[in-house]
Amino acid sequence: MNTLNEHPRGALHAHLDGELSLEGSLDVEHHLSDCASCRRELDTYRALRQLLQSARATASEAELMLLRVTRTVHLHRQRKFFVMGGAMAAAALLALVLVPGGTSGIANEVASVHARAMEAGRTEELASRDPAVVERWLSTQSLEPVPPTEGGGGIALRGARVESLDGRRVATVVYQVGNHVVDVFAWRSAEADMEPRPTVAGRWTVCRWAHRGVAYWMVSDMGTEELQVLAELIRNRRT
């Protein structure tokens, strides 16, 4: 490994998981000893994982409590729920196909919008780390306010801008994670809750999900797993 000219970002995650060979781990450790940028990036990945584990533990406790409360009702209505469950699953699948933004085409559009903003150096129209300020500014743009997530744990709120996406004006909240700029596009939606689903569009990673009446698209040059971690953190902080 050329420790002077090459940053082993692709190997940092594997190093964190202990998946590298002994020689590979030694190479990464040698690079980290001289590269403050990669050390910060590794610390960011580690902090994101710790936050996600904590959020998942909290969510699991809430789900267990809900399960205990509703289990008796579900047992008595098993047949009814079986029929309704099949219909709901079919409806959810149909919604995924028919709802605007449910295709790979919108993923490419999301990536293109982000790339243009990065190339133009116009990542935010409003620069602020205060979620309340960002939310108020978005409301003045004739957009329904979508509460931004406060920074912390390696995530920094940078500000916001308004973009045109899928034929609509959408709120765009901008975050900084290590050396990566992350755009989060959001709008009110009747979609059912959906787990974060990352995909790759060219050099960009795009992640889509829906939660509590809001549809989200996120894009950055982070890896798919790192972007999914951030998506789940934003979702869990709004639970």
C-alpha positions in Angstrom: 0.0 0.0 0.0 1.3 3.5 -0.9 0.8 5.3 2.4 1.7 8.6 0.9 -0.6 8.8 -2.1 -3.4 6.3 -1.5 -6.1 6.4 1.1 -7.5 2.9 1.8 -11.1 4.0 2.4 -12.4 0.9 0.8 -10.6 -1.2 3.4 -11.5 0.9 6.5 -14.8 -0.8 7.0 -13.3 -4.3 6.6 -10.6 -3.3 9.0 -13.2 -2.2 11.5 -14.9 -5.6 11.2 -11.7 -7.6 11.5 -12.2 -9.0 8.0 -8.7 -8.2 6.6 -5.8 -10.6 6.6 -3.0 -9.9 9.0 -0.9 -8.3 6.3 -3.8 -6.1 5.2 -4.5 -5.0 8.8 -0.9 -4.1 9.3 -0.9 -2.1 6.1 -4.0 -0.2 7.2 -2.6 0.4 10.7 0.6 1.7 9.2 -1.4 4.1 7.0 -3.6 5.2 9.9 -0.5 6.1 12.0 0.4 8.8 9.4 -3.0 9.8 8.1 -5.2 12.0 10.3 -7.9 12.1 7.6 -8.4 8.3 7.5 -8.2 8.1 11.3 -11.1 10.7 11.5 -13.1 8.7 8.9 -12.6 5.5 10.8 -13.7 7.2 14.1 -16.8 8.4 12.3 -17.7 4.9 11.1 -17.2 3.6 14.6 -19.3 6.3 16.2 -22.1 5.7 13.6 -22.2 2.0 14.4 -22.4 2.7 18.2 -25.3 5.1 17.7 -27.1 2.6 15.5 -26.7 -0.2 18.0 -28.1 2.0 20.7 -31.0 3.1 18.5 -31.8 -0.5 17.6 -31.7 -1.6 21.2 -34.2 1.1 22.1 -36.4 0.2 19.2 -36.3 -3.5 20.1 -37.5 -2.8 23.6 -40.4 -0.8 22.3 -41.3 -3.5 19.8 -41.2 -6.2 22.5 -43.6 -4.2 24.7 -46.0 -3.6 21.8 -45.9 -7.3 21.0 -46.8 -8.3 24.5 -49.8 -5.9 24.6 -51.2 -7.0 21.2 -50.4 -10.7 21.2 -53.8 -11.9 22.6 -55.7 -9.7 20.1 -53.7 -11.1 17.2 -54.3 -14.7 18.3 -58.1 -14.2 18.4 -58.1 -12.5 15.0 -55.6 -14.7 13.3 -57.8 -15.7 10.4 -59.0 -12.1 9.8 -55.4 -10.8 9.9 -54.2 -13.5 7.5 -56.7 -12.3 4.9 -56.0 -8.6 5.5 -52.3 -9.2 5.7 -52.3 -10.6 2.2 -54.2 -7.7 0.9 -52.0 -5.2 2.6 -48.8 -6.9 1.3 -50.2 -6.7 -2.3 -51.2 -3.1 -1.8 -47.7 -2.3 -0.5 -46.1 -4.0 -3.5 -48.4 -2.1 -5.9 -47.6 1.2 -4.2 -43.9 0.6 -4.6 -44.3 0.2 -8.3 -46.8 3.0 -8.8 -45.7 5.7 -6.4 -43.5 8.4 -8.1 -39.9 7.9 -7.1 -40.2 4.1 -6.8 -38.0 3.3 -9.8 -34.3 3.3 -10.6 -34.9 6.3 -12.8 -35.5 8.6 -9.8 -32.4 7.1 -8.2 -30.4 8.4 -11.1 -32.1 11.8 -11.0 -31.3 12.0 -7.2 -27.6 11.3 -8.0 -27.6 13.9 -10.9 -29.1 16.6 -8.7 -26.5 15.9 -6.0 -23.6 15.9 -8.5 -24.7 19.2 -10.0 -24.9 20.8 -6.6 -21.4 19.5 -5.6 -19.8 20.6 -8.9 -21.4 24.1 -8.6 -20.3 24.4 -5.0 -24.0 25.1 -4.1 -24.5 22.5 -1.4 -26.8 24.8 0.7 -28.8 28.0 0.2 -29.1 28.3 4.0 -26.0 27.5 6.1 -27.0 26.6 9.6 -26.3 23.9 12.2 -29.5 24.7 14.1 -32.4 22.3 13.2 -35.0 24.8 14.3 -33.5 27.5 11.9 -33.4 25.0 9.0 -37.0 23.9 9.6 -38.3 27.5 9.8 -36.4 28.4 6.6 -37.9 25.5 4.7 -41.4 26.5 5.8 -40.8 30.0 4.2 -40.1 28.3 0.9 -43.8 27.1 0.7 -42.7 23.6 1.6 -44.1 21.6 4.5 -41.4 21.5 7.1 -39.6 18.2 7.5 -37.8 18.3 10.9 -34.0 17.9 10.3 -31.9 15.7 12.5 -29.6 17.4 14.9 -25.9 16.7 14.5 -23.7 14.6 16.8 -21.8 11.3 16.8 -19.9 12.2 13.7 -22.9 13.8 11.9 -22.9 17.6 11.3 -25.9 19.5 10.0 -24.7 21.9 7.3 -28.0 23.6 6.2 -30.6 23.3 3.5 -31.7 24.2 0.0 -34.6 23.6 -2.3 -34.3 21.3 -5.3 -36.6 20.1 -8.1 -37.0 16.3 -8.0 -39.4 14.0 -9.7 -41.4 17.0 -11.0 -41.8 18.6 -7.6 -40.0 21.1 -5.3 -38.5 19.3 -2.4 -36.8 20.2 0.9 -33.2 19.3 0.9 -31.3 19.0 4.2 -27.5 18.8 3.9 -25.2 16.9 6.4 -21.5 16.4 6.7 -20.2 13.0 7.8 -16.4 13.0 7.9 -15.2 14.1 4.5 -18.6 13.3 2.9 -21.4 15.7 2.0 -24.8 14.0 2.2 -28.1 15.3 0.7 -31.4 14.2 2.2 -34.5 15.0 0.0 -37.8 14.7 1.8 -41.5 15.4 1.3 -44.8 14.5 2.8 -46.2 11.2 1.5 -48.9 8.7 2.1 -46.5 5.8 1.6 -46.3 3.0 4.2 -43.1 2.9 6.3 -40.2 1.4 4.4 -36.8 0.3 5.6 -33.8 2.2 4.1 -32.8 0.6 0.8 -29.4 1.7 -0.5 -28.4 1.3 -4.2 -25.5 2.5 -6.4 -26.0 5.1 -9.2 -22.7 5.6 -10.9 -20.2 7.0 -8.4 -22.9 7.9 -5.9 -24.8 5.8 -3.3 -28.5 6.5 -3.1 -30.8 5.3 -0.3 -34.6 5.4 -0.2 -37.0 5.0 2.7 -40.3 6.2 4.1 -41.2 6.9 7.7 -44.1 8.5 9.6 -45.6 10.1 6.5 -42.4 11.4 5.0 -40.6 9.9 1.9 -36.8 10.2 1.9 -34.1 10.0 -0.7 -30.5 10.3 0.5 -27.3 10.5 -1.7 -23.6 10.7 -1.1 -20.3 9.2 -2.1 -20.2 7.1 1.1 -20.4 3.3 0.9 -23.9 1.6 0.9 -23.6 0.3 4.4 -22.4 3.6 5.9 -25.2 5.5 4.1 -27.8 3.0 5.4 -26.5 3.5 8.9 -27.0 7.2 8.6 -30.5 6.7 7.1 -31.5 4.5 10.0 -30.1 7.0 12.6 -32.2 9.8 11.0 -35.3 7.6 11.0 -34.8 6.3 14.5 -34.3 9.8 15.9 -37.7 10.7 14.6 -39.4 7.7 16.1 
